[in-house]
Amino acid sequence: MPYRAPVADMLFTMTHAAGLEEGIAAGLYPDLADSAAASILDEAAKMAEGVLAPLYRIGDKEGATFANGTVTTATGWPDAYRRWTEGGWMGVTAPEAHGGMGLPHLLNAGCIEAWNGANMAFALAPLLSVGAIEALVAHGSDDLRAAYLDRIVSGEWAATMNLTEPQAGSDLAALRTRAERAGDGTYRITGQKIFIT
């Protein structure tokens, strides 16, 4: 059965439970007036249904390979990523000054739902970049923003998450890592880390 993104349900939830109409009326979401939210979700659904969903099984069957120092993704995945970046999907919530759309997280939640429903394996990588964009915007220095934001928002570079604790499994509340100040203004971090994603 082909995947169909539940755009009507998303819009209903955004409108009646999450306050989309009130936000538009209050001037919080001026870019989403005149059915723009529906149009953007429709385009996100096209990406999900027409590009990402057909790759779901291919990704499971072929996977990624590593040979001669090169990682090769499954058939069709590089083209899907190219189409993703050309569509500007990495930057739905990113600042316009860095090439993003500057739209609210409320709308991006619907986009992410469509993409994860179609192909979570694909959607997780860009989602990590979205998190890195948010972290840089909120907490990055001007130098870090200048070095990374434009390239991550454009999709030229992808961010990653290097986090998990083998003693905790998926229970991050059991995390035991400590950072102690060093005399030179840096920190010394102790604890165990392995890498994922």
C-alpha atoms as one frame of an Amber mdcrd trajectory, in Angstrom:
protein
   0.000   0.000   0.000   1.486   3.393  -0.933   2.128   5.916   1.816  -0.202
   8.914   2.018   0.663  11.771   4.352  -2.376  12.739   6.455  -2.279  16.421
   5.520  -5.947  17.075   6.316  -5.515  15.572   9.794  -2.356  17.611  10.350
  -4.101  20.833   9.374  -7.085  19.990  11.568  -4.801  19.389  14.557  -2.753
  22.521  13.909  -5.884  24.606  13.527  -8.056  23.242  16.321  -5.583  21.945
  18.899  -2.361  23.889  18.364  -3.805  27.343  17.704  -2.716  27.959  14.118
  -5.633  30.274  13.330  -5.162  32.211  16.563  -1.457  32.564  15.832  -2.162
  33.877  12.337  -4.764  36.305  13.695  -2.348  37.511  16.391   0.374  38.110
  13.815   2.628  35.306  15.072   2.536  33.407  11.768   2.051  36.030   9.045
   3.678  33.793   6.424   1.031  31.118   6.995  -2.016  33.239   6.177  -4.068
  32.593   3.032  -3.721  28.784   3.165   0.076  28.866   2.964   0.301  26.175
   5.677  -1.817  23.828   3.555   0.307  24.517   0.474   3.569  23.870   2.314
   2.251  20.660   3.874   1.020  19.533   0.460   4.536  20.010  -0.941   6.068
  18.183   2.032   3.594  15.358   1.387   4.662  15.192  -2.270   8.265  14.803
  -1.135   7.233  12.122   1.330   4.981  10.164  -0.997   6.800  10.538  -4.293
  10.458  10.545  -3.272  11.006   9.158   0.230   8.409   6.393   0.527   9.589
   4.503  -2.585  13.097   4.367  -1.092  12.033   2.851   2.224  12.255  -0.797
   1.116  15.294  -0.185  -1.079  17.130   1.246   1.910  16.271  -1.798   4.005
  17.278  -4.273   1.293  20.486  -2.600   0.117  21.577  -0.542   3.095  24.774
   1.444   3.032  28.117  -0.116   2.204  31.682   0.779   3.061  34.418  -0.258
   0.642  37.827   1.163  -0.194  37.320   4.076   2.174  34.004   5.117   0.625
  30.479   4.894   1.994  27.817   4.262  -0.640  24.151   4.701   0.206  21.313
   2.682  -1.257  20.134   3.243  -4.807  18.182   6.475  -5.162  19.202   7.995
  -1.836  21.731  10.531  -3.192  19.133  11.804  -5.668  16.528  12.024  -2.882
  18.918  14.068  -0.763  19.643  16.351  -3.728  15.917  16.892  -4.234  15.496
  17.449  -0.494  18.103  20.194  -0.421  16.888  21.784  -3.667  13.433  22.001
  -2.094  14.885  23.874   0.872  13.452  21.348   3.332  16.443  21.477   5.660
  15.656  25.085   6.450  11.909  25.153   7.133  12.476  26.814  10.524  15.960
  28.200   9.873  16.439  31.977   9.713  15.966  33.533   6.295  19.307  35.325
   6.730  20.975  31.915   6.474  18.921  30.589   3.565  16.043  29.149   5.557
  12.307  29.715   5.281  11.920  31.179   8.768   8.637  29.338   9.354   7.297
  28.249  12.745   8.083  24.923  14.370   4.365  24.162  14.370   4.435  23.813
  10.595   7.712  21.917  10.579   6.190  19.362  12.973   3.728  18.422  10.242
   6.472  18.210   7.624   8.597  16.015   9.869   5.611  13.761  10.541   5.072
  13.245   6.812   8.738  12.513   6.120   9.157  10.145   9.070   5.953   8.344
   8.122   7.284   7.830   4.614  10.864   6.849   5.411  12.233   7.313   8.908
  15.670   6.022   7.946  16.044   8.900   5.491  14.318  11.537   7.612  16.493
  11.025  10.690  19.636  12.447   9.098  18.104  15.797   8.144  16.323  15.930
  11.494  19.695  15.946  13.237  20.715  18.882  11.071  17.526  20.723  12.038
  18.485  20.237  15.686  21.990  21.542  15.028  20.562  24.593  13.262  18.346
  25.299  16.272  21.283  24.901  18.664  23.518  27.202  16.620  20.824  29.864
  16.303  20.046  29.778  20.027  23.508  29.286  21.492  26.226  29.510  18.836
  28.757  32.301  18.738  28.821  34.596  15.728  31.919  32.749  14.492  30.224
  29.345  14.735  27.099  30.628  12.999  29.198  32.121  10.199  31.165  28.911
   9.763  28.306  26.413   9.834  24.764  27.766   9.467  24.607  28.540   5.748
  26.160  25.212   4.816  23.939  23.151   7.108  20.761  25.022   6.110  21.575
  24.505   2.425  22.237  20.806   2.998  25.815  21.079   1.724  26.871  19.818
   5.146  24.915  17.553   7.450  25.125  17.609  11.214  25.363  14.517  13.347
  24.625  13.501  16.892  27.382  11.699  18.735  25.646  10.530  21.839  24.769
   7.390  23.660  25.921   5.746  26.823  26.480   1.983  26.734  25.688   1.623
  30.440  22.348   3.427  30.001  20.960   2.023  26.755  18.149   4.299  25.669
  17.535   5.533  29.238  19.297   8.878  29.042  18.171   9.684  32.583  20.795
   7.154  33.660  23.511   9.255  31.994  26.617   9.683  34.138  29.055  12.137
  32.583  30.850  14.982  34.307  32.466  18.177  33.028  35.032  19.870  35.258
  36.545  23.282  34.602  40.189  23.326  33.631  42.456  26.259  34.423  42.652
  27.350  30.776  38.924  28.052  30.328  38.121  24.637  28.852  36.472  21.623
  30.449  37.636  18.070  31.103  34.834  15.611  30.393  34.749  12.170  31.971
  32.318   9.352  31.251  31.700   6.886  28.471  30.584   7.834  24.980  29.973
   5.788  21.862  28.665   7.073  18.566  25.338   6.634  16.834  23.513   8.067
  13.833
